[in-house]
Amino acid sequence: MADKDTPRNKAKTEASREDRLKAALKANLGRRKAQAKARTVQSDGNEEGEG
């Protein structure tokens, strides 16, 4: 039970949390870029079709 609060374990959990957050942020950024690109392509196609 005391092992839970040791600095070594705390540092390890913080590092794994950092890694998970980095991975989630990278995935989110990738999705957002893909959505923005799709919106740009879609809006470009609509303007040409209507004009």
N, C-alpha and C positions, 0 to 999 in steps of 0.2 A: 504494500500500500504506500509506503514511503517512497518507493521508486518512482511513483508517478510525478512527484514534485521536484525531482533532482534536476539541476541545471542542464545536464547532458540530455535528458529526455525532453526537456522543454525546448532546447535548441534544435533537437531533431524534429520535433513536431512543428516548430516554427518554419524550419527549412522545407519540410514536406508541404506545409501550407503555402509557402511562397511558390513552390514549384507548381502546385495545383492552380493557384491564382494566375501565375504566368501562362500556363497552358490554356486556362479558360479565357483569359484576356486575348490571347493570340487567336483562338478559335472564334471568339466573338468578333474581333477585328476582321478576320477573313470573311465571315458571314456578312458583315456590314458592307465591306468592299464589294462583294459579289452582288448584294442587293442594289447598291448604288450604281454599279455597272449595268445591271439589268434594267434599272429605271431609265438610265441614260439611253440605252439601246432602244428601249420601248418608246420613249418620248421622241427620239429621232425618227423612228419608223412611223409614228403617228403623224408627225408634222409633214413628212414627205407624202404620205398617202392622202392627206386632206388638201394639200396645196395644189 
